[in-house]
Amino acid sequence: MPTFGEIAHSKVKYTTDGVSVFSFIKGRKSASPRFLYWEFFEKGFEQAVRYGKWKAIKANGKTELYDLEKDISETNDVAK
């Protein structure tokens, strides 16, 4: 909800837990460094976390790590 609220320039205070990711969508840096964490259950259990320029993904028992400043398309897994 916070992302949609920021896009709509809403002044409504949300009671749900969440943080706007609009700055990341627009390619800007976050005002304060925070972890972004998400899970997917549709194709089995997958997890991802982003902190600053780093993004880690765990899926199918494999962990991947990407430096998004150097590799925005996530093609060079630096965890190998």
For each residue, the residues with C-beta under 8 A, 3 or more apart:
1: 4 5 14 16 18
2: 5 6 14 18 19 20
3: 6 7 18 20 21 22 25
4: 1 7 8 10
5: 1 2 8 10 12 14 20
6: 2 3 9 10 20 22
7: 3 4 22
8: 4 5
9: 6
10: 4 5 6
11:
12: 5
13:
14: 1 2 5 18
15:
16: 1
17:
18: 1 2 3 14
19: 2 34 36
20: 2 3 5 6 23
21: 3 24 25 36
22: 3 6 7 25 26
23: 20 26 28 29 30 31
24: 21 27 28 30 36 50
25: 3 21 22
26: 22 23
27: 24
28: 23 24
29: 23
30: 23 24 33 34
31: 23
32:
33: 30 51 52
34: 19 30 51
35: 49 50 51
36: 19 21 24 49 50 51
37: 47 48 49 50
38: 47 48 49
39: 45 46 47 48
40: 43 45 46 47 48
41: 44 45 46
42:
43: 40 46
44: 41 59 60
45: 39 40 41
46: 39 40 41 43 57 58 59 60
47: 37 38 39 40 57 58 59
48: 37 38 39 40 55 56 57 58
49: 35 36 37 38 55 56
50: 24 35 36 37 54 55 56 68
51: 33 34 35 36 54
52: 33
53: 67 68 69
54: 50 51 65 66 67 68
55: 48 49 50 65 66 68 74
56: 48 49 50 63 64 65 66 79
57: 46 47 48 63 64 65 66
58: 46 47 48 62 63 64
59: 44 46 47 62 64
60: 44 46
61:
62: 58 59
63: 56 57 58 79
64: 56 57 58 59 74 77 79
65: 54 55 56 57 77 78 79
66: 54 55 56 57 71 74 76 77 78
67: 53 54 70 71 76 78
68: 50 53 54 55 71 72 74
69: 53 72
70: 67 76
71: 66 67 68 74 75 76
72: 68 69
73:
74: 55 64 66 68 71 77
75: 71
76: 66 67 70 71
77: 64 65 66 74 80
78: 65 66 67
79: 56 63 64 65
80: 77
